[in-house]
Amino acid sequence: IGRMTQGMEPAPFSSTPAQVADAVVKRIRDGGPVELWIPWQLRAMFSVAPFLPRAIWRRMPR
């Protein structure tokens, strides 16, 4: 995406500015809720995260 990350594999669940823009435009056209998760899998991950024990959370890859 930029010079700092050139040649690196994209981070898991990362998105490009174009993907975000497309999702925002689609949401505006569809008239859905204001909250938007891109990619959608992040919503599930972060809704479960507060319930994980700290020991498990600290061992998860970053």
N, C-alpha and C positions, 0 to 999 in steps of 0.2 A: 504494500500500500504506500510506503514511503521509503526514503533512503535508509532509515534505521532498520527497517524490517526487510529490506531487499534481499532476496535469496532464501529467506526463512519460510518455513511452512506456516500457513495461517493458524492462529490459535483456535482451539476447539470452540465452536459456536460463535466464531467471529463473523462479522458481516461487513460488506462494503458500503460506502456512501450511496451508491446506486441502489442497492437492495433496500436500504432504509428509506430512501426517497420514494421508491416504487410502493413500498408498504404504506407509507404515509399518504400518498396520493390515493391509493386504493381505499384506505380507511376513510378518508374525507369523502370520496365519491359514494361509498357504501353507507356512510352515516353511522358507523359503529361507535363503540365507546372510545373515549379519549385515550385511555391507557392502551399502549401498544408494545408488545414484546417482539423483538427481532433478534434472532430467530425465535419462533414461538416456544421452542423447547426450554428457553430460559425461564419462562413463567413457571413451568412445573418444577424446575430445579430450585428456584428461589422461594417457591411456596413451601417446599419441604425442608429447606436448609435450616430454618430456625428451630426445627424440632430434632435435629441431629445432635447427639451428644458432642461436646467439645472435642473429645479425644478422636472421634471419627472425623470431624470437620478438619482438624489439624493434619490428619494423615492424607487427606484428599490431594491429588495432584493439582498444581496451580498452573 
